Amino acid sequence: MDKSEYLYKLKYDSKAHINNISVLIKTLNLKIEKLKHSKIVTDDICKKFDIECYNYNLVYEMEELKSNFTKDLEKLLKQIQQISSRNSRNVDYDIEKMQRINDLLDTYEVQLNAISKNDLSNIEKLQLNAIKKEIYEKYMRCRAEIDRSYLKEKFDKMKNRNAFLRFIDELFIRKQIVSRQTENIFEAIKGIDDCVSGFEAKSEPTREYKILDIIADIELYLNSNKKAIKKHEGEHKQILDIKEKIYSTFSIDKNELKTAIVERYKSKYPMPVEKNMDSMKRKYNKIIEFLYRSGYIRSYEEVKYKSKMETLINKLKLLTENVQREINR
């Protein structure tokens, strides 16, 4: 095969690549439309709850990249047409140029084919989990404010006992007991503060959040802590608002919710303690138990959730950069 025949073959191969890429772009457009619809749904939920969350659905970045490499494809096509239409005296240069273009088109085709085959249907599930995380943390911030205030009030009363009560403590050798109780309450307050400080808006979830568990916890908390909640009208209203929005946004099975509430109620009962455990140790264990069962200490295993979408977009960005370098050579 002489050089002119080889150049003709390269031009033919480039047209085949472009035809295949055009078909794959149509497939990509369908994926983009589905992802855009899903993003509209999840964005509306975020607005409804007034939250910001980690973004798994990078559809607008994908759409922009698709638009960019479609334009780049048109520019490459023009370069191919220019090579095809001219009687070049430098066949070696044209061959080298066409080989580079075909290499880029081949890589484009492979990556677009990978996107078309990759299942991105889990993006909505991942996004909803990120939303549930922020709903849960918004509720927990309100709850923490109530619980902390309630404990702080008990802490201040014990720290600021009047002279008569301090005399009674001395008389009945209760001073050390009161001191230990005060320390326990302080530990509980610190546990709440540590938990809330760990909440980070828009951070990636490290576990699965179930809306049934969240609403069951809210219902149980509202019914079991009326005395403490009564003094915090603002936080109470916010929790009620979250509760109402959950019911109007998510599908909640009433029977499943009843079962979940009963299970969570049972878990609130005191854990069995050893008979020979002293009273101060028991009271300290109750504080730890309270922090665990209230969600202020997380005992579940953390799992990193990965999305293929971000990886695919990064590959497309690199491809676009390579094509633009070729166009500008």
C-alpha positions as CSV (number, residue, x, y, z in Angstrom):
1,M,0.0,0.0,0.0
2,D,1.5,3.3,-1.1
3,K,1.3,6.5,1.0
4,S,-1.7,8.0,-0.9
5,E,-3.7,4.7,-0.4
6,Y,-2.7,4.7,3.2
7,L,-3.8,8.3,3.6
8,Y,-7.2,7.4,1.9
9,K,-7.6,4.6,4.4
10,L,-7.0,6.9,7.3
11,K,-9.6,9.3,6.0
12,Y,-12.1,6.5,5.6
13,D,-11.4,5.3,9.2
14,S,-11.9,8.8,10.6
15,K,-15.3,9.0,9.0
16,A,-16.3,5.6,10.5
17,H,-15.2,6.9,13.9
18,I,-17.2,10.1,13.5
19,N,-20.3,8.1,12.5
20,N,-20.0,5.8,15.5
21,I,-19.3,8.8,17.9
22,S,-22.5,10.5,16.5
23,V,-24.6,7.5,17.4
24,L,-23.0,7.3,20.9
25,I,-23.7,11.1,21.4
26,K,-27.4,10.4,20.8
27,T,-27.3,7.7,23.5
28,L,-25.5,10.0,25.8
29,N,-28.2,12.7,25.2
30,L,-30.8,10.2,26.5
31,K,-28.8,9.6,29.7
32,I,-28.4,13.3,30.2
33,E,-32.1,13.9,29.9
34,K,-32.8,11.2,32.5
35,L,-30.2,12.6,34.8
36,K,-31.5,16.1,34.4
37,H,-35.0,15.0,35.3
38,S,-33.7,13.2,38.4
39,K,-31.7,16.3,39.4
40,I,-34.8,18.5,39.1
41,V,-36.6,16.1,41.5
42,T,-33.8,16.0,44.1
43,D,-33.1,19.7,43.9
44,D,-36.8,20.4,44.6
45,I,-36.5,18.2,47.8
46,C,-33.4,20.2,48.9
47,K,-35.3,23.4,48.4
48,K,-38.3,22.1,50.3
49,F,-36.2,21.1,53.3
50,D,-33.9,24.2,52.9
51,I,-30.8,22.0,52.9
52,E,-27.6,21.7,50.8
53,C,-26.1,18.3,50.2
54,Y,-23.3,16.4,48.5
55,N,-23.8,16.4,44.8
56,Y,-23.6,13.0,43.0
57,N,-25.5,14.1,40.0
58,L,-23.0,15.9,37.8
59,V,-25.3,16.1,34.8
60,Y,-24.6,19.8,34.0
61,E,-20.9,19.1,34.0
62,M,-21.5,16.1,31.7
63,E,-23.8,18.2,29.4
64,E,-21.2,21.0,29.2
65,L,-18.5,18.4,28.3
66,K,-20.7,16.8,25.7
67,S,-21.3,20.3,24.2
68,N,-17.6,21.0,24.1
69,F,-16.5,17.7,22.5
70,T,-19.3,18.0,20.0
71,K,-17.8,21.4,18.9
72,D,-14.3,19.8,19.0
73,L,-15.6,17.0,16.8
74,E,-16.9,19.5,14.2
75,K,-13.4,21.2,14.2
76,L,-11.7,17.9,13.7
77,L,-14.1,17.1,10.9
78,K,-13.2,20.4,9.2
79,Q,-9.5,19.5,9.4
80,I,-10.2,16.1,7.9
81,Q,-12.1,17.8,5.1
82,Q,-9.3,20.2,4.5
83,I,-6.8,17.4,4.2
84,S,-9.2,15.5,1.9
85,S,-9.8,18.5,-0.4
86,R,-6.2,19.6,-1.0
87,N,-3.6,18.1,-3.2
88,S,-0.9,18.1,-0.6
89,R,2.7,17.9,-1.6
90,N,3.6,16.8,2.0
91,V,1.8,13.4,2.2
92,D,3.9,12.4,5.2
93,Y,2.6,15.4,7.2
94,D,-1.0,14.6,6.3
95,I,-0.5,11.0,7.3
96,E,0.9,12.0,10.6
97,K,-1.9,14.5,11.2
98,M,-4.6,11.9,10.3
99,Q,-3.0,9.3,12.5
100,R,-3.1,11.6,15.5
101,I,-6.8,12.5,14.7
102,N,-7.8,8.9,14.4
103,D,-6.1,8.0,17.7
104,L,-8.1,10.8,19.4
105,L,-11.3,9.7,17.7
106,D,-10.7,6.1,18.7
107,T,-10.2,7.1,22.3
108,Y,-13.3,9.3,22.2
109,E,-15.3,6.4,20.8
110,V,-14.0,4.0,23.5
111,Q,-14.8,6.5,26.3
112,L,-18.3,7.4,25.0
113,N,-19.0,3.7,24.5
114,A,-18.0,3.1,28.2
115,I,-20.4,5.9,29.3
116,S,-23.2,4.4,27.3
117,K,-22.6,1.0,28.8
118,N,-22.1,2.2,32.4
119,D,-25.2,2.1,34.5
120,L,-25.8,5.5,36.1
121,S,-29.2,4.6,37.4
122,N,-27.8,4.5,41.0
123,I,-27.1,8.2,40.9
124,E,-30.6,9.1,42.1
125,K,-30.4,6.6,45.0
126,L,-27.0,8.0,46.0
127,Q,-28.4,11.6,45.8
128,L,-31.4,10.7,47.9
129,N,-29.2,9.2,50.5
130,A,-27.2,12.4,50.6
131,I,-30.5,14.3,51.1
132,K,-31.6,12.0,53.9
133,K,-28.2,12.6,55.6
134,E,-28.8,16.4,55.7
135,I,-32.4,16.0,56.8
136,Y,-31.3,13.8,59.7
137,E,-28.5,16.2,60.7
138,K,-30.9,19.1,60.5
139,Y,-33.2,17.3,62.9
140,M,-30.3,16.3,65.2
141,R,-29.1,19.9,65.5
142,C,-32.5,20.9,66.7
143,R,-32.8,18.0,69.1
144,A,-29.2,18.6,70.3
145,E,-30.1,22.2,71.2
146,I,-33.0,20.9,73.3
147,D,-31.1,18.1,75.0
148,R,-28.1,20.2,75.7
149,S,-30.1,23.0,77.2
150,Y,-32.0,20.5,79.4
151,L,-28.7,18.9,80.6
152,K,-27.1,22.3,81.1
153,E,-29.9,23.4,83.4
154,K,-29.3,20.3,85.5
155,F,-25.6,20.9,85.5
156,D,-26.0,24.5,86.6
157,K,-28.3,23.5,89.4
158,M,-25.8,21.0,90.7
159,K,-22.9,23.3,90.4
160,N,-24.7,26.2,92.1
161,R,-26.3,24.4,95.0
162,N,-27.1,26.7,97.9
163,A,-25.3,26.7,101.3
164,F,-28.0,24.5,103.0
165,L,-27.7,21.8,100.3
166,R,-24.0,21.8,100.4
167,F,-24.2,21.4,104.2
168,I,-26.5,18.4,103.7
169,D,-24.0,17.0,101.2
170,E,-21.2,17.3,103.8
171,L,-23.4,15.9,106.6
172,F,-24.4,12.7,104.6
173,I,-21.0,12.4,102.8
174,R,-22.7,13.1,99.5
175,K,-20.2,15.7,98.2
176,Q,-18.2,13.2,96.1
177,I,-21.4,11.7,94.7
178,V,-22.7,15.1,93.6
179,S,-19.3,15.9,92.1
180,R,-19.4,12.7,90.1
181,Q,-22.9,13.3,88.9
182,T,-21.9,16.8,87.8
183,E,-19.0,15.3,85.8
184,N,-21.3,12.8,84.2
185,I,-23.7,15.5,83.0
186,F,-20.7,17.5,81.7
187,E,-19.6,14.4,79.7
188,A,-23.1,14.1,78.3
189,I,-23.1,17.7,77.2
190,K,-19.6,17.3,75.7
191,G,-20.8,14.2,73.8
192,I,-23.6,16.1,72.3
193,D,-21.3,19.0,71.3
194,D,-18.8,16.6,69.8
195,C,-21.5,14.9,67.7
196,V,-23.0,18.2,66.4
197,S,-19.5,19.6,65.6
198,G,-18.9,16.5,63.4
199,F,-21.9,17.3,61.2
200,E,-20.6,18.8,57.9
201,A,-23.1,20.2,55.4
202,K,-22.6,19.0,51.8
203,S,-20.2,16.3,52.9
204,E,-20.4,12.8,51.3
205,P,-22.5,10.3,53.4
206,T,-20.5,7.5,55.0
207,R,-23.5,5.3,55.7
208,E,-27.0,4.5,54.4
209,Y,-29.8,6.7,55.9
210,K,-33.3,5.3,56.0
211,I,-36.2,7.8,56.1
212,L,-38.3,5.3,58.1
213,D,-35.7,5.3,60.9
214,I,-35.5,9.1,60.9
215,I,-39.3,9.7,61.1
216,A,-39.6,6.9,63.8
217,D,-36.9,8.6,65.8
218,I,-38.6,12.0,65.4
219,E,-42.0,10.7,66.4
220,L,-40.6,8.9,69.5
221,Y,-38.6,11.9,70.5
222,L,-41.6,14.3,70.3
223,N,-43.8,11.9,72.3
224,S,-41.2,11.0,75.0
225,N,-39.6,14.4,75.7
226,K,-42.6,16.8,75.9
227,K,-41.3,18.4,79.1
228,A,-37.9,19.4,77.7
229,I,-39.3,20.3,74.3
230,K,-42.0,22.6,75.7
231,K,-39.3,25.2,76.7
232,H,-37.9,25.3,73.2
233,E,-40.6,26.6,70.9
234,G,-38.2,27.5,68.0
235,E,-36.5,24.1,67.8
236,H,-39.9,22.3,68.4
237,K,-41.4,24.1,65.4
238,Q,-38.4,23.2,63.3
239,I,-38.7,19.5,64.2
240,L,-42.4,19.5,63.5
241,D,-41.7,21.2,60.1
242,I,-39.2,18.5,59.2
243,K,-41.7,15.8,60.3
244,E,-44.5,17.3,58.1
245,K,-42.2,17.7,55.1
246,I,-41.0,14.1,55.4
247,Y,-44.6,12.8,55.4
248,S,-45.5,15.0,52.4
249,T,-42.3,14.1,50.4
250,F,-41.6,10.4,51.1
251,S,-43.8,7.3,51.0
252,I,-44.2,6.1,54.5
253,D,-45.9,2.8,55.2
254,K,-48.0,3.2,58.5
255,N,-47.6,-0.4,59.6
256,E,-43.8,-0.3,59.0
257,L,-43.6,3.0,60.9
258,K,-45.5,1.6,63.9
259,T,-43.1,-1.4,64.0
260,A,-40.1,0.9,63.7
261,I,-41.4,3.1,66.6
262,V,-42.0,0.1,68.8
263,E,-38.5,-1.2,68.1
264,R,-36.9,2.1,68.9
265,Y,-39.1,2.5,72.0
266,K,-37.9,-0.9,73.3
267,S,-34.3,0.1,72.7
268,K,-34.8,3.1,75.1
269,Y,-35.2,0.7,78.1
270,P,-32.1,0.6,80.4
271,M,-29.6,-2.0,79.6
272,P,-29.0,-4.8,82.1
273,V,-26.3,-4.0,84.6
274,E,-24.1,-6.2,86.7
275,K,-25.4,-6.7,90.3
276,N,-22.0,-5.8,91.9
277,M,-21.7,-2.6,89.9
278,D,-21.5,0.5,92.2
279,S,-24.1,3.3,91.8
280,M,-21.7,5.8,90.3
281,K,-20.6,3.4,87.6
282,R,-24.2,2.7,86.8
283,K,-24.9,6.4,86.5
284,Y,-21.9,6.9,84.2
285,N,-23.0,4.0,82.0
286,K,-26.5,5.6,81.7
287,I,-24.8,8.7,80.3
288,I,-22.9,6.6,77.7
289,E,-26.1,4.7,77.0
290,F,-28.0,7.9,76.5
291,L,-25.5,9.2,74.0
292,Y,-25.5,6.0,72.0
293,R,-29.3,5.6,72.0
294,S,-29.9,9.2,71.1
295,G,-27.5,9.0,68.1
296,Y,-24.8,11.3,69.6
297,I,-22.3,8.4,69.5
298,R,-22.3,6.6,66.2
299,S,-21.6,2.9,66.5
300,Y,-22.2,1.8,62.8
301,E,-19.6,1.0,60.3
302,E,-18.6,3.8,57.9
303,V,-18.8,3.0,54.2
304,K,-17.5,5.1,51.3
305,Y,-20.1,5.5,48.6
306,K,-18.5,5.7,45.1
307,S,-20.1,7.1,41.9
308,K,-18.9,6.1,38.5
309,M,-20.1,9.4,37.1
310,E,-17.3,11.5,38.6
311,T,-14.7,9.1,37.2
312,L,-16.3,9.2,33.7
313,I,-16.4,13.0,33.7
314,N,-12.7,13.2,34.7
315,K,-11.8,11.0,31.8
316,L,-13.9,13.1,29.4
317,K,-12.2,16.3,30.7
318,L,-8.8,14.8,29.9
319,L,-10.0,13.7,26.4
320,T,-11.3,17.2,25.7
321,E,-8.0,18.8,26.7
322,N,-6.1,16.4,24.4
323,V,-8.4,17.1,21.4
324,Q,-8.1,20.9,21.9
325,R,-4.3,20.6,21.9
326,E,-4.5,18.7,18.6
327,I,-6.9,21.3,17.1
328,N,-4.5,24.1,18.1
329,R,-1.3,22.4,16.7
